[in-house]
Amino acid sequence: MSKAAQRAYTAIRDSILSGEYEPGTHLTESDLAKFIGVSRTPVHDALLHLKADGLVDMQRNQGARVKSYSDRDIDELYELRAYLEGYGTEMAATYRKDSDIEALENLAIEMETLGDAESTEELYELSRLNSEFHKIIVDASESELLKTLLSNLVEMPLEVLKKRTWSGRLNRQRSNEQHRDIIEALKQRDPKWARAVMYGHLISNRPLPEAD
């Protein structure tokens, strides 16, 4: 990917994940090119990469749209994440370093301070911190195969998460408490406990269908 395409990719991806571009939004290459300050060719290349990432749908003569997710899509994604990250946390309990624990504890504190977050900006920051928390654990597993498998899973846009999870102080409090349990299991170097709490954490915090 060229530097211009990478710039376009990052700008569009961030706008999707932050909720600025909601699911179903039509993405016009000419408008994006003007907004980002590049030509249409790198924008087209960026959209192709975003399609491969599962964030964009592209159809002939219909252009590109931000991908919408069915309830089944979301359930499958979280089930796969729970299995894979559960395994990764089990591995991390063996290979983690003291610096990993310190980094996780610092992130836990930052997320706890955002327990009353309501604005899109605050929720985006909470989502970013949460992603970093999970990334540290996956990196600590020292499994390149696991990293590759997880990188192929779609990252849910904030607009999906905001509507169907993170949507209440009690939910966020529960998530923060589970983060502390994960850290403690890693501190104790208890692989089975670590795997169980991570699996339970992801399943219990998965986005639930909206009520009719």
N, C-alpha and C positions, 0 to 999 in steps of 0.2 A: 504494500500500500504506500502510495506517495505521501509526502508530508502534507500536501493539501488535502488529500483524501482522509488522512489520519485526523487532521484538524476538523474536517467536516464530520467524520465519524464520531469523534468525542463530543462535539457540540450537539449533534442530533441525539446521540445516546443519552447525554446528560439531561436534555430537555424531555426525553421520554421518561427516564427513570425518576425525574423530579416531579412529574405530573404536569409539566407545562404543556406537553402534547399528550392529550388523553387518548385512551384506546378508541380506535376508529377514526382518529384525525387524519385527514388527507394531507400528505406531504408532497408539496409541489417542488420539483427540482429547481425551477427558476427562482422561486421565492426563497428557498433555502440558500441557494448560491448567493443571492443578493444579501441576505441576512448575515451569512457567515463570512462573506467577502472572498469567495473563490468562484471558479467557473463551474458549469454544470457537470463536467466530466468527473471531477473528484466527488461531487455530491452523489452522482449515480453510483460510483464505486463504493462510497460509504453506505449507501442504502442497500447495496448487494450484501455487504458484510453484516449489516444489521438484520437483514433477512435471514442470513445464516445463523445469527445469534438468536433468532426467534422473536425479535422485537418488532419486526416490520413484515407486512404482507405486500407482495408486488405481483400484479397481474397485468397481462398484455392489454394495452389500451385503457387501463383503469388507473395506472400510476401506483403510487405507494401509499399505504395507510399504516398507522400504528396498530399493531396486532391486538385483537381482543382475545380474552381468555375465558374459556368455559369453566364451569365448576369442576368438571372432570379434569381438565388441563391442570388446574391449580392443585387439586387433590393428588394427582399423580406426581406432580413436581415436588410437593412437600413430602410425599411418601418416599420418593427416591432420595431426596436430600436427607431425610431422617436416617435411612439405612446407611448411606454413604458417610455422612458426617458422624453418625454413631460409631462406625468402624474407625474413622479418622481420630475421634476423640479417645477411643480405646488405645490406638497406637500412640497418640500424643501423651497419654499417661505414662508411657514407658520412656519416650524420647524427649519430653519437654525439658526446657532449661529454666533456671530460676528467672531469667529475664523475660521469658514468656509469661510466667505467673504475674510478674510485676506489671507487664503491659496489659494483661487481662484485667487486673485489679483496677488499674487507672481508667480503663475504658468502662468498667462497671460503675465506677464513681460518676463518670461523665454522663452515662445513660440514666443513672438514678436522679441526677439533677434536672433531667428533662422529663421527669415523671408526669408533669402537668402540661406537656407540650400539646398545642392545639393548632398553631399556624403551620402552613405548608413548609415554611423554611425550617421550623423547629423539628417537624416530623421527618423532613429530609435529612437533617443532621442526625437525628436519632437512628434513622435507617442506615446512614453511612457508618456511624459508630458500631452499630450492630453487625454490619457486614465486616468491619475490621476485626471485631471480636472473633467472629467465626473463621476469618482468614488466618488469624494467628494460630488457632488450634489446628486447622488443616495443614498449615506450614510446619507446625511442630510434629505432625505425624511422620514427617520425612518420607512420605510416599508420593513419588512423582506421578504414578498411575492414578492415584486418588485425585490429585490436583487436576489432571487432565479430564477425568470423568466429571468432576464437579464443574469445571469450566464450560462444559457442554450443556449444562442445565441453564434454562432461561432465568435471568434475574427479573423478578417481578417489578413492574413500574410502581412508583409510589402511589399513584392514583388508585391502583388496585388494592394495595396494602392499606391505604388510608380509609377506604370505604369498608373493608372487610376484616381488618385486624388493626392493631395499634389504636383501636377506636374506643379507648376507655382507660381511665386511670387504673382500675383494678387489673385489667389485662396487662398493662405495662408493668405494674407492680409485681405481678406473678412472673412475668418474663425476667425482670431484674433479679428476683429471688432465685429463679432457676439458674441464672448466670452465676450467682454466688455458689450454688450447689455444684455446678460444673467446675468452677475454679477449685473448690475444696476437694473434689474427686481427683483432679489433676495434681493438686498439692500432695495428696496422700499416695499418689502413684497407684491408684486402684483402677485397673483397666476396665473391669466389668461394670463397676459403678459408673465410671466416666461414660461408657457407651450407653448405659441405660438412661442416665440423666439427659444426655444430649438427644437421644431418640425421643424421650418423653417431652423434652423442651420444644422440639420442632413440631411434633404432632399436636401438642396442646396449644401451640401458638399459630397453627396454620389458619389462613383466612377461611372463614365460614361463609356459606352462601347467605346473601341478603334475604331477609324475610319478604315474602310476597305482600 
